[in-house]
Amino acid sequence: MSDESTKWHCLDCEHEFGKYFVDIETLELPELDDFIPLKLEFIIGGYDLPSRYCVKLEGDVLKYGHVYNTDIVAIIPTRRKWINFKNKLDAIGVWKWKKKYVNNNVLDGTQWELEIVYSVKMIKVYGDNKYPGSIDPIDSNQTPEFKAFLHALGLLLGGVKL
């Protein structure tokens, strides 16, 4: 391996991309406060899910479980996981999500709430059978943006599939 070695390649087309080694000059170590939110709460559930589940940050501990169940899992994410999570939020464009996503054409379904507060930005958003990135007013399917958020949150929780 050398400084020019690639990190990934496609098995189908053999395209190579990403540097295996990062130049030390380009590395910046951000302050931890910039990557651990002051508040993180997420609740989702409804008709098509067996029950409502939630994620809540308490101090440096993330608690995850079903709302009506006492089996709550407590996780302390690593610094790297917090940094990855914040970077994914930025990449997904979470900070530009509207305050409400509502589909009035579905009576039952899935409701969700998200609140994230960092020292310099925050989002508080609610959804009722509709998700960020949805163009069709009557489509109640989860969008790629919302699925990407669920995936990022699942990774922060240690690989939980949300």
N, C-alpha and C positions, 0 to 999 in steps of 0.2 A: 504494500500500500504506500501511496505517496500523497502529497498535498493535492494532487489532481485526481485522486481516486473518487469514483462516484459512490453514493450511498445506496441508491436503489436502481433497479432496472426492471423493465417489463418483460415477463417471460414469453409473451406472445410476439412482440415486435422487436425486443431487445433494446429498446430505447433506454438510455442511461440518464439519470438526473440526480440532483442533490449532491453536495460535497460531503465526503466521508469525514474529512477533518475541517473544522471551522477555524478560521484565523482568530488567534487569541485577541487581536486588536479589536475585532468586531463584537466580541462578547461584552455585554454589559450586565452587571448583576443588579437587577432592580431591587428597590427597597421592598421588603416583605409586605409592608403596609399597603403597597400599591396592588398587591395580588390577592390578599385575603380580604374578602368583603367585610364590612362592618355588620351587614345583615344579609342573610340568604334564606329565603323561604319559598318553597314550591309545593303546591298541592294539586293533585289531579285525581279525577275519578268521575263516576257517573254510571249511567245505564249500561254501557258496554264494557265496563271493567268490573272485576269481582268486588272491589271495594276501593275506597279512596285511600291513596297513600300520600305521604308527605316527606319532605326533606327540610330540615331546619338546622341552621348553624347556631350553636350555643357555645360561646367562647371560641375555642379552636377545635371544637368537636362538631362533626356533622352527624345528625341523628336522622335515621331513615327507617320508615316502616309504614304499616297500614294505620290509618287514622283510628280505626275501631279495634285495634289489636295492641296488646301490651308488649309484643315482641319487637322492640325497637333496637336497631343495630346502631352502635356508636362507632364512628370512624374518625381518625385524625389524619387527614390527607397530608402528604409530603409537600414541601415547598415546590418541587417540580410539578406536582399535580395541580397545585393552585395556579402556578404560572401558566401551565397548559390550558387550564380551564378558562382563565381570563383571556388568553390569546384566542381561544376558540369563540368566546362570547364576542370579542371584537371582530373576528373573521365572519361570523354569522350575521353580524349587524344588529345584535340584540338591542343596542342603545337607540336604534331608530324605530323600534316596534311601537305601534300605536298603543293607547291605553286600554282599548277594548276591541275584542274580536267576537262578534255575535252573529250567529246564524239563526234567524227567527223562524226558519222553515223546519227546524227539528225541535220537537217538544222534549224528548229525553236525549240522552247522549252523554257527552263528556264536557265537564267544566274543569277549568284549570286557573290557577293564580300563581303569579311569579313576582317576587320582590327581591331585588338585589341592590344593595347600597355599598358603594365604595366611597373613599374620601373625596373623589372628584367627579363621580357620576353615579346615577342611580336609574332604576327602571321599576315601575310598578304596573303590571299588566294583567288583564283578566280575559279569559276566553270561554265562550259557550258554543261548542260545536263548530268553532272556526279557529283558524291559526294564522300566524304571521306569514305573509307571502301568498296567501290565497287570493286568487283573482276572481274565481267564480263565486257569486254571492250565495249560492245554495249548496256548494260543495262543502261537506263536513269531514273530509279526509285530512289527516295530518299532512302538513307540507314538508318539503325537504328541510326548510329552515327550522321548523319545530322539531323534526326528527334529529337534526344535527344538534340542537340544544339538548334533547333528551340523551343523546349519545355522550355529549360532553359531560353532562351531569352524572351519567352512569359511570364514566371513567373516573371522575373525581371521587365517586363512592367506591372505587376499587374494582370496577368491572361489572357493576349491577346492570342488568338489562331493564331499562325503563320503557 
